[in-house]
């Protein structure tokens, strides 16, 4: 029997309260007084039942009550421990620190929000709703596509209106391109760590994914060429700027090497540049290096907000753009004309650029917090992005780390969600955006750093004492 359990037995004998409730309160009291510290290990149910002279069920109910109150945590094979002393994080609507969905931060800028309201109100006051409530040709109006071309020109200088489509989000574009370029059973090359949506699309369509290993410069070009020689892939999909999940950016030299391989083997390229607007400086897009093969895809979910389901795709040729429009029409009919009209207005009047700058500035501030708490732990990130890749210490597996943080109301994503080669690294992705305030983001990062530094293992078993 330990000193603490002897104290608990005495208190239980002198109280008429239900034993299971009192046990939870005793644990809480000992945490407050410091007799129990973070990650101290508690006795097993059978040990404690014997020490307290209670039946097994009563002790199990007591531990369950303590767990319900957020005092303890249990793991099969390692036991029951006192949970982290960091307060549980609560955000809008009672949710926790949601760092799983890769959403841009929401700028705390009243002037910018007023600008959004004012421009949207002006647009809807002037809109011909009869026109917007009718069916329209897929790809947006001529004016929508003209504005899209101007938005894309810094990244795709050769973009032209007749090769651009305005679409209902990047994900839908990728689904259409995968279905158009590869039949069930055929193969598309992807990074060995990639956007989970691509894995879901491929599984739905029956398309096989072939993983290209990554180094510091991006997907290895020799691996791509070997796949072209031996596997006959139907396309290369890549996310070359601020790769989701690692935040890495493919170097100019590697982009040229990948484009060269694709040109020699006539392999279409899907360049998913969802994050390409965030950094102020990026290498030339692959679309500029292999324009005859590349479908360049960009949107607003990462530089404006996830709810603005509008995306632009520039196809290699007019004919390929028309074919893509047909494929998307079959599944989505058309992008919402109302969404298109609002997006077009915001691009035209500079609201989109203002939001992009605000998202970028807030991302910079949050990345500084991330580096302060996790920089010494090998955190991989871009200073103007809003996600980061955290390698784990040997004491944690990605699933255990993510699961434990979830009990603390912090959500991160384990590496397996992104792996296409079946060999995920020991790492997790952290999103710094979404509805969290900067202060809440700071609290969550501090908790993540504390958890990383203290793996959940039985290193602090209660000392045996007299009595």
Secondary structure per residue as TSV (DSSP state, phi and psi in degrees):
chain	resnum	aa	ss	phi	psi
A	1	X	-	360.0	140.7
A	2	X	B	-93.0	166.7
A	3	X	H	-59.6	-41.3
A	4	X	H	-68.2	-45.1
A	5	X	H	-67.7	-29.6
A	6	X	H	-64.4	-39.9
A	7	X	H	-63.9	-41.9
A	8	X	H	-62.8	-41.1
A	9	X	H	-64.0	-38.9
A	10	X	H	-63.5	-44.4
A	11	X	H	-65.0	-39.0
A	12	X	H	-65.3	-38.2
A	13	X	H	-67.0	-29.7
A	14	X	T	-96.4	12.8
A	15	X	-	-127.9	146.6
A	16	X	-	-96.3	0.8
A	17	X	S	-71.0	154.4
A	18	X	-	-54.0	131.0
A	19	X	H	-60.4	-37.3
A	20	X	H	-68.0	-36.2
A	21	X	H	-70.5	-41.7
A	22	X	H	-64.8	-36.3
A	23	X	H	-60.5	-44.5
A	24	X	H	-62.5	-39.2
A	25	X	H	-69.5	-35.1
A	26	X	H	-65.3	-39.9
A	27	X	H	-61.8	-44.6
A	28	X	H	-62.0	-43.3
A	29	X	H	-62.5	-41.3
A	30	X	H	-70.4	-28.4
A	31	X	H	-68.1	-43.7
A	32	X	H	-64.0	-39.3
A	33	X	H	-82.7	-10.2
A	34	X	T	92.2	-0.8
A	35	X	S	-66.0	-27.3
A	36	X	S	-118.4	133.1
A	37	X	-	-113.4	168.2
A	38	X	T	-55.1	129.5
A	39	X	T	69.0	14.1
A	40	X	-	-63.5	140.2
A	41	X	E	-89.5	135.9
A	42	X	E	-96.6	160.2
A	43	X	-	-62.5	158.4
A	44	X	-	-68.1	166.4
A	45	X	H	-58.3	-44.2
A	46	X	H	-68.2	-41.1
A	47	X	H	-61.7	-45.5
A	48	X	H	-69.8	-37.6
A	49	X	H	-59.7	-41.6
A	50	X	H	-67.3	-44.5
A	51	X	H	-64.3	-38.6
A	52	X	H	-92.3	-4.1
A	53	X	T	57.4	43.8
A	54	X	-	-117.2	162.1
A	55	X	-	-79.1	161.0
A	56	X	H	-58.0	-41.3
A	57	X	H	-64.1	-39.7
A	58	X	H	-64.0	-43.4
A	59	X	H	-65.9	-40.6
A	60	X	H	-60.7	-40.4
A	61	X	H	-65.9	-36.8
A	62	X	H	-64.2	-44.4
A	63	X	H	-64.7	-39.0
A	64	X	H	-62.9	-40.0
A	65	X	H	-65.6	-41.1
A	66	X	H	-64.8	-37.9
A	67	X	H	-66.6	-39.9
A	68	X	H	-61.1	-34.1
A	69	X	T	-83.6	0.6
A	70	X	T	78.9	23.0
A	71	X	S	-91.3	-34.0
A	72	X	E	-132.3	166.1
A	73	X	E	-142.0	143.3
A	74	X	E	-122.8	144.0
A	75	X	E	-136.6	131.4
A	76	X	T	-58.3	130.0
A	77	X	T	89.5	-14.8
A	78	X	T	-120.7	-20.5
A	79	X	E	106.8	-161.0
A	80	X	E	-114.4	133.7
A	81	X	E	-131.9	157.4
A	82	X	E	-72.0	131.5
A	83	X	-	-74.5	166.0
A	84	X	-	-55.1	141.5
A	85	X	S	-76.0	-7.5
A	86	X	S	-64.1	138.0
A	87	X	-	-65.4	145.3
A	88	X	-	-62.2	142.6
A	89	X	-	-94.3	132.4
A	90	X	-	-125.1	129.3
A	91	X	-	-115.9	-163.5
A	92	X	G	-59.1	137.2
A	93	X	G	73.9	12.6
A	94	X	G	80.0	7.8
A	95	X	-	-78.9	170.2
A	96	X	-	-91.4	-166.7
A	97	X	E	-75.8	93.4
A	98	X	E	-80.0	96.8
A	99	X	-	-113.2	25.1
A	100	X	S	-97.7	-43.5
A	101	X	S	-80.3	129.6
A	102	X	-	-85.4	79.9
A	103	X	-	-108.4	148.5
A	104	X	-	-67.5	152.3
A	105	X	B	-64.6	152.6
A	106	X	-	-96.9	107.0
A	107	X	-	-59.5	134.7
A	108	X	-	-87.4	74.0
A	109	X	-	-135.4	98.4
A	110	X	H	-62.3	-36.3
A	111	X	H	-64.2	-42.1
A	112	X	H	-66.3	-41.6
A	113	X	H	-62.8	-39.1
A	114	X	H	-64.2	-36.8
A	115	X	H	-64.0	-41.3
A	116	X	H	-60.5	-47.7
A	117	X	H	-61.2	-45.2
A	118	X	H	-65.0	-45.4
A	119	X	H	-69.3	-38.0
A	120	X	H	-65.4	-41.8
A	121	X	H	-63.0	-41.5
A	122	X	H	-64.3	-42.0
A	123	X	H	-62.4	-47.0
A	124	X	H	-70.5	-24.1
A	125	X	H	-71.3	-27.6
A	126	X	H	-100.0	-11.8
A	127	X	-	-73.0	143.0
A	128	X	-	-87.2	96.5
A	129	X	H	-67.7	-28.3
A	130	X	H	-57.9	-42.1
A	131	X	H	-66.4	-44.3
A	132	X	H	-73.0	-18.7
A	133	X	T	-93.3	7.1
A	134	X	S	-97.7	160.9
A	135	X	-	-63.0	143.8
A	136	X	-	-133.1	160.5
A	137	X	-	-60.8	145.5
A	138	X	T	-68.0	142.3
A	139	X	B	109.7	-0.9
A	140	X	-	90.5	164.4
A	141	X	-	-72.4	168.7
A	142	X	H	-58.8	-37.0
A	143	X	H	-69.4	-41.7
A	144	X	H	-56.0	-44.7
A	145	X	H	-72.2	-32.0
A	146	X	H	-64.2	-44.7
A	147	X	H	-66.3	-39.9
A	148	X	H	-59.7	-41.6
A	149	X	H	-60.4	-43.4
A	150	X	H	-64.3	-36.6
A	151	X	H	-67.8	-36.3
A	152	X	H	-84.5	-20.4
A	153	X	T	-53.6	-38.4
A	154	X	T	-61.1	-22.6
A	155	X	T	-105.6	-30.3
A	156	X	-	-132.0	81.5
A	157	X	T	-58.2	-26.4
A	158	X	T	-88.5	6.0
A	159	X	-	-59.2	141.2
A	160	X	-	-135.3	152.8
A	161	X	G	-57.0	-38.0
A	162	X	G	-76.2	-3.7
A	163	X	G	-115.0	8.3
A	164	X	E	-109.8	137.5
A	165	X	E	-122.7	140.6
A	166	X	E	-97.0	121.6
A	167	X	E	-126.2	161.4
A	168	X	S	-83.7	65.8
A	169	X	-	97.4	151.0
A	170	X	H	-64.1	-39.6
A	171	X	H	-58.5	-41.9
A	172	X	H	-64.7	-36.2
A	173	X	H	-63.2	-45.2
A	174	X	H	-63.1	-40.4
A	175	X	H	-60.0	-45.4
A	176	X	H	-65.3	-41.5
A	177	X	H	-66.8	-42.0
A	178	X	H	-61.9	-43.0
A	179	X	H	-69.8	-29.8
A	180	X	H	-79.3	-36.3
A	181	X	H	-90.7	-25.2
A	182	X	-	-135.1	136.5
A	183	X	-	-88.9	165.0
A	184	X	T	-53.6	132.6
A	185	X	T	92.2	-17.9
A	186	X	-	-83.3	174.5
A	187	X	E	-124.1	140.6
A	188	X	E	-125.1	134.2
A	189	X	E	-80.9	138.1
A	190	X	E	-141.3	167.8
A	191	X	E	-66.0	154.2
A	192	X	S	-68.9	-18.1
A	193	X	B	-126.3	123.5
A	194	X	-	-148.7	171.6
A	195	X	-	-54.7	122.8
A	196	X	H	-58.2	-27.7
A	197	X	H	-60.6	-31.8
A	198	X	H	-65.3	-39.7
A	199	X	H	-63.6	-40.8
A	200	X	H	-66.7	-41.3
A	201	X	H	-61.5	-47.6
A	202	X	H	-61.6	-42.2
A	203	X	H	-63.6	-40.6
A	204	X	H	-65.0	-37.8
A	205	X	H	-90.8	-8.1
A	206	X	T	74.9	22.0
A	207	X	-	-90.3	137.7
A	208	X	E	-86.0	141.7
A	209	X	E	-108.2	131.7
A	210	X	E	-110.1	120.4
A	211	X	E	-79.3	130.4
A	212	X	E	-101.7	124.1
A	213	X	-	-63.7	150.9
A	214	X	E	-108.5	143.6
A	215	X	E	-124.1	-166.9
A	216	X	T	-63.1	-20.8
A	217	X	T	-96.3	-7.6
A	218	X	E	123.4	-162.0
A	219	X	E	-59.7	136.9
A	220	X	-	-75.0	122.3
A	221	X	H	-64.7	-36.6
A	222	X	H	-62.8	-37.1
A	223	X	H	-66.4	-37.3
A	224	X	H	-65.3	-43.2
A	225	X	H	-65.6	-40.5
A	226	X	H	-61.0	-40.7
A	227	X	H	-64.7	-39.0
A	228	X	H	-63.0	-37.7
A	229	X	H	-72.0	-39.5
A	230	X	H	-105.6	-26.2
A	231	X	T	-113.8	-12.4
A	232	X	-	53.6	58.2
A	233	X	-	-65.0	154.7
A	234	X	S	-91.6	-15.6
A	235	X	E	-168.6	164.0
A	236	X	E	-115.1	123.2
A	237	X	E	-103.9	133.0
A	238	X	E	-148.8	154.8
A	239	X	-	-123.0	78.1
A	240	X	-	-75.9	-18.2
A	241	X	S	-115.0	121.6
A	242	X	S	54.7	57.3
A	243	X	-	-46.5	130.4
A	244	X	T	-89.0	106.0
A	245	X	T	-113.1	-12.7
A	246	X	T	-80.7	-12.4
A	247	X	-	68.9	11.3
A	248	X	-	-77.5	154.0
A	249	X	-	-121.7	130.2
A	250	X	-	-67.8	131.3
A	251	X	-	-67.6	161.5
A	252	X	H	-59.1	-44.9
A	253	X	H	-62.4	-40.0
A	254	X	H	-71.2	-35.7
A	255	X	H	-61.0	-42.3
A	256	X	H	-63.6	-40.6
A	257	X	H	-66.1	-43.3
A	258	X	H	-64.8	-41.5
A	259	X	H	-63.3	-39.3
A	260	X	H	-62.8	-44.0
A	261	X	H	-62.9	-46.0
A	262	X	H	-60.2	-40.1
A	263	X	H	-66.8	-40.6
A	264	X	H	-68.3	-30.4
A	265	X	H	-107.7	5.4
A	266	X	T	55.2	49.9
A	267	X	-	-101.7	119.7
A	268	X	E	-60.2	148.1
A	269	X	E	-119.0	132.8
A	270	X	E	-105.9	107.4
A	271	X	E	-98.0	103.1
A	272	X	E	-88.7	100.1
A	273	X	-	-105.7	45.6
A	274	X	T	-57.5	-33.5
A	275	X	T	-103.5	4.4
A	276	X	T	-64.7	-21.7
A	277	X	T	-79.4	-18.6
A	278	X	T	-70.2	-51.2
A	279	X	S	-72.4	141.4
A	280	X	S	-72.5	-23.8
A	281	X	S	-130.5	127.9
A	282	X	-	-140.5	157.2
A	283	X	-	-63.5	164.8
A	284	X	-	-56.7	141.3
A	285	X	-	-66.1	153.9
A	286	X	H	-63.3	-29.7
A	287	X	H	-60.9	-28.7
A	288	X	H	-80.4	-20.6
A	289	X	H	-91.2	-28.9
A	290	X	S	-138.0	63.9
A	291	X	T	-63.1	-26.9
A	292	X	T	-76.1	-8.4
A	293	X	T	-122.7	-14.8
A	294	X	E	-100.7	129.2
A	295	X	E	-93.0	112.6
A	296	X	E	-96.4	123.1
A	297	X	E	-120.5	128.0
A	298	X	E	-141.3	160.0
A	299	X	E	-158.7	-166.7
A	300	X	S	-117.2	-1.9
A	301	X	T	-67.1	-24.9
A	302	X	T	-103.8	-17.4
A	303	X	T	-111.4	-4.7
A	304	X	T	-131.5	-65.9
A	305	X	-	-178.2	145.9
A	306	X	T	-63.8	-22.6
A	307	X	T	-79.3	-11.8
A	308	X	-	-87.5	86.3
A	309	X	-	-82.2	73.1
A	310	X	-	-137.3	134.6
A	311	X	E	-141.7	155.4
A	312	X	E	-119.0	137.4
A	313	X	E	-130.2	130.4
A	314	X	E	-109.3	114.9
A	315	X	-	-87.2	161.7
A	316	X	S	-62.2	-38.3
A	317	X	S	-136.6	166.9
A	318	X	H	-63.5	-42.7
A	319	X	H	-62.0	-43.2
A	320	X	H	-67.0	-33.4
A	321	X	H	-65.0	-40.9
A	322	X	H	-65.7	-39.7
A	323	X	H	-64.7	-41.3
A	324	X	H	-64.3	-40.0
A	325	X	H	-59.6	-40.4
A	326	X	H	-64.1	-41.8
A	327	X	H	-64.9	-40.5
A	328	X	H	-74.6	-34.2
A	329	X	H	-61.1	-34.8
A	330	X	H	-67.4	-25.5
A	331	X	H	-108.3	-28.6
A	332	X	H	-123.6	-5.8
A	333	X	S	67.5	-59.7
A	334	X	-	-169.9	160.8
A	335	X	-	-74.0	151.4
A	336	X	-	-61.2	119.7
A	337	X	H	-58.8	-31.2
A	338	X	H	-67.8	-45.3
A	339	X	H	-62.1	-43.3
A	340	X	H	-58.9	-44.3
A	341	X	H	-63.4	-41.5
A	342	X	H	-68.1	-43.0
A	343	X	H	-61.4	-45.5
A	344	X	H	-59.3	-44.3
A	345	X	H	-61.3	-46.4
A	346	X	H	-65.6	-33.9
A	347	X	H	-68.7	-43.8
A	348	X	H	-64.2	-43.4
A	349	X	T	-90.5	5.1
A	350	X	T	88.6	-1.1
A	351	X	H	-63.9	-40.3
A	352	X	H	-62.6	-43.3
A	353	X	H	-64.0	-39.2
A	354	X	H	-64.2	-42.1
A	355	X	H	-65.1	-42.1
A	356	X	H	-57.9	-45.4
A	357	X	H	-64.3	-38.2
A	358	X	H	-68.3	-41.6
A	359	X	H	-62.4	-42.8
A	360	X	H	-62.6	-45.2
A	361	X	H	-63.4	-41.9
A	362	X	H	-68.8	-35.3
A	363	X	H	-62.6	-42.2
A	364	X	H	-59.1	-45.6
A	365	X	H	-62.2	-40.2
A	366	X	H	-75.1	-33.0
A	367	X	H	-66.0	-32.8
A	368	X	H	-63.1	-40.2
A	369	X	H	-63.3	-43.7
A	370	X	H	-61.1	-42.8
A	371	X	H	-68.0	-34.1
A	372	X	H	-62.5	-42.0
A	373	X	H	-87.2	-32.5
A	374	X	H	-127.4	1.5
A	375	X	G	-58.9	-37.1
A	376	X	G	-74.7	-8.4
A	377	X	G	-97.8	11.3
A	378	X	T	84.1	22.2
A	379	X	-	-57.4	133.2
A	380	X	E	-107.8	124.6
A	381	X	E	-162.4	167.0
A	382	X	-	-110.6	137.1
A	383	X	T	-60.9	-19.6
A	384	X	T	-110.6	10.2
A	385	X	-	-99.9	176.9
A	386	X	S	-127.1	19.0
A	387	X	E	-131.6	162.8
A	388	X	E	-147.2	157.1
A	389	X	E	-118.5	119.9
A	390	X	E	-112.6	109.0
A	391	X	E	-66.3	145.0
A	392	X	-	-100.0	154.6
A	393	X	-	-74.7	160.6
A	394	X	T	-58.0	-23.5
A	395	X	T	-75.4	-6.5
A	396	X	-	-123.7	141.8
A	397	X	-	-98.1	155.1
A	398	X	H	-56.7	-42.9
A	399	X	H	-66.8	-43.4
A	400	X	H	-64.3	-40.7
A	401	X	H	-62.8	-48.8
A	402	X	H	-64.5	-39.4
A	403	X	H	-66.1	-42.6
A	404	X	H	-64.6	-44.2
A	405	X	H	-61.2	-33.6
A	406	X	H	-62.4	-35.9
A	407	X	H	-66.6	-20.2
A	408	X	T	-95.6	10.6
A	409	X	T	66.9	31.7
A	410	X	E	-124.3	128.3
A	411	X	E	-108.5	125.2
A	412	X	-	-129.1	170.3
A	413	X	E	-115.6	125.1
A	414	X	E	-69.5	152.4
A	415	X	G	-61.2	-26.6
A	416	X	G	-58.9	-28.4
A	417	X	G	-62.9	-24.3
A	418	X	T	-104.9	-12.4
A	419	X	B	-75.8	134.2
A	420	X	S	-113.7	-1.4
A	421	X	S	-111.9	4.3
A	422	X	S	75.4	9.3
A	423	X	-	-133.1	66.6
A	424	X	-	-67.8	142.4
A	425	X	-	-73.7	166.3
A	426	X	S	-81.4	87.5
A	427	X	E	-159.2	164.7
A	428	X	E	-135.8	154.9
A	429	X	E	-98.7	137.2
A	430	X	E	-118.9	127.9
A	431	X	E	-100.3	132.2
A	432	X	-	-98.6	3.3
A	433	X	-	-102.6	-147.6
A	434	X	B	79.8	-161.4
A	435	X	T	-78.1	-3.1
A	436	X	-	-61.1	143.1
A	437	X	-	-76.6	168.3
A	438	X	H	-62.8	-37.6
A	439	X	H	-64.8	-43.0
A	440	X	H	-65.9	-37.0
A	441	X	H	-61.2	-42.8
A	442	X	H	-61.3	-44.2
A	443	X	H	-61.7	-43.6
A	444	X	H	-64.4	-42.4
A	445	X	H	-64.2	-37.8
A	446	X	H	-63.8	-41.4
A	447	X	H	-65.5	-41.0
A	448	X	H	-61.2	-43.9
A	449	X	H	-63.4	-41.2
A	450	X	H	-64.5	-42.4
A	451	X	H	-65.1	-42.1
A	452	X	H	-60.8	-37.3
A	453	X	H	-78.0	-14.9
A	454	X	S	-130.5	78.2
A	455	X	-	-55.2	146.2
A	456	X	S	-79.1	94.7
A	457	X	S	-146.5	161.5
A	458	X	S	-76.5	62.9
A	459	X	S	-93.9	-7.1
A	460	X	S	-131.4	51.2
A	461	X	B	-63.1	141.5
A	462	X	-	-58.5	134.9
A	463	X	-	-73.7	141.3
A	464	X	B	-71.8	143.2
A	465	X	-	-139.4	-178.0
A	466	X	-	-77.4	172.5
A	467	X	-	91.5	360.0
